[in-house]
Amino acid sequence: MTVYVPARNEAEIIEQSLESILAQRSARVVTNDDASTDQTPAILDRLARAHADLTVLRGSGPQPGECGKPAALREAVRKYPAETPWLAFVDADVVLEPGALRALVEAAETSNADLVSILPRLELSTLVEQLVMPSIGALVLARYPPRRVTDPNSKTAFANGQTILIRRGIYERVGGHDSVVGEVLEDVALAERVKWGGGRLGLFDGRALAHTRMYAGWRELREGWSKNLHLLLGRSVLGSIAVAVGSLVLGWSGVASLLLGPPGWIAYAVSLGVAGLVRLRIGSRPWMALLAPLGAILTAWVITESLLRHVRRGRVRWKGREYAGG
């Protein structure tokens, strides 16, 4: 297959990411350096000299009205078109496990899907990441239940752009990244075009296939989620407000139940146990469930900030660039 990797200021992780992709053996890799201002270009040059299967492109950057990632992927596909039956798009902060791409192809063929994506294992290194990321992940999955995403009779469409595999024929048929180049949520927009055009989607648990640290710390987490969380929650002002309030209610309801005496204590203990098991399953620390009230406040903060950026400013910022909001 052909794997396309957009990269902008990813010096800390790009080498590990690309080495993990190149180790898949069956992949031709094209990475587009999207005007990085850190050491990413130097790292890419060194890797290209060491790996014949790696092609490095110096990107021209997005045009007005375009978003950086889909513009970089469109440029990479145009300049180095795939001749393979499958195309993969992998973010530069994703590290693949051995055999991951082969497993993706097998999953797509078994499910007869035209586009598949995975939910990788999240690396949560700071307290704020541990508190907020599981909550936001749960909100996104509630908005896009995998069962409905994969149901051809449901209009619900979703893809996680961190790792996407798509059949070349349908990618070309729906217009590729050229058709979503102005979308902040280009992954969801591409999935919508595939599904609404008669294709099938696959969404799989990818914790054994890949891992990533999406955002390093509170500042990056806020900037990252504020650019797209309002869009992921449905683009509705009232909807985002309701989710923010609901997060606060759920986060504090357990503590409030302690005021009800023994029945409330039991209910709180059960809720802590369930929350702990959920966190354990996604790779978070179970005891973080005790800090759910604080996590609820931070989650509501991020939702509100995303709402205000889209509605009041109409623009979002990511990696030194500003884009029109949805």
C-alpha positions, 0 to 999 in steps of 0.5 A: 500500500501507499502511506501518506504522512502529513508533518508539521513541527513533529520533531519529537515523534516523527522519527519513531512514527516513520520508523514504525511505518517503514517497518511494516515492509509492504508500504511505500511512504510519502511524507509532506513536510508542511513548512515545519519550523523545528527540526522536522525537515532535518530529521526527514532528510536523514530518514530519506537517505536511510530508507529507499521506501521513504519519499519526502515532499516539501509542501507549499502550504495551504491556500486561503480557505484551506486547512493544513492537514487535508491540503498537505495530504492532497498535495502528497497524493497529487505529486506521488499518486498511489498505484496500490489498491489501498491508501493509508493516512497516518498522523505523524504522532502515531506509532504503529505496532508490527503488522498493524497495516496488514491487520487493517487490510484484513479487517477491511476485507473481512468487514467488506469496508471501503474505509476503516479507521482505528482508535489507538491507545492513548498515551496520557502523561500528565494529570490533566491528560488523565482527567480530560482525555477519557471524558472527551473520548467518551463524548465523541463515541457517544456522538458516533457510536461504532455500531451506527458508524459501521451500519450501512443503513445508518447515516452516522459517519465517522473516521479517526484521521490518526490512522485511515485506510481507504480503497483507492477506487473509492478515494478517487470516486469521492474526490479525495482530500480535494473534496475536504480541503477546507474542512477542519474535520477532514476525516469525518467529512471524508467518511461522510462522502464515502458512506453517503456515496454508497461505501461502507465504513469500519471503526475498530479498537486499535489499542493493540495496533497503534499508540499516540500522545495526542496533546502534551499538557493543558495548553496543547490540549485546550488548543487542540480540542478547541479547534474541533470539539464543537464540530464533533459534538454536532455544531449546535450551540445549544447542543454544546452547552447541554453537553458541557452542563451534562458533563458537570452534572455527571461529574459531581452527581457522585459526590452529591450522592454522598449526602443521601446517606448509606444508599448514596454511599453505595451508589457512589462506590458502584459508580467509582468502580465502573469509572475505574474499570472504564479508565483501566480499559482505555489505559488510564489510571483507575484511581483517577475516577476519584477526581471526576469532579475536577475532570468534569470542570476541565472538560466543560471548560474545553467544550465552552472554549471550543464553542466560543472560538467557533461562534464568537471568533469564527476562527480556530488556531492550530500549530501557528495557523488560523482557519475558518471555523465550521 
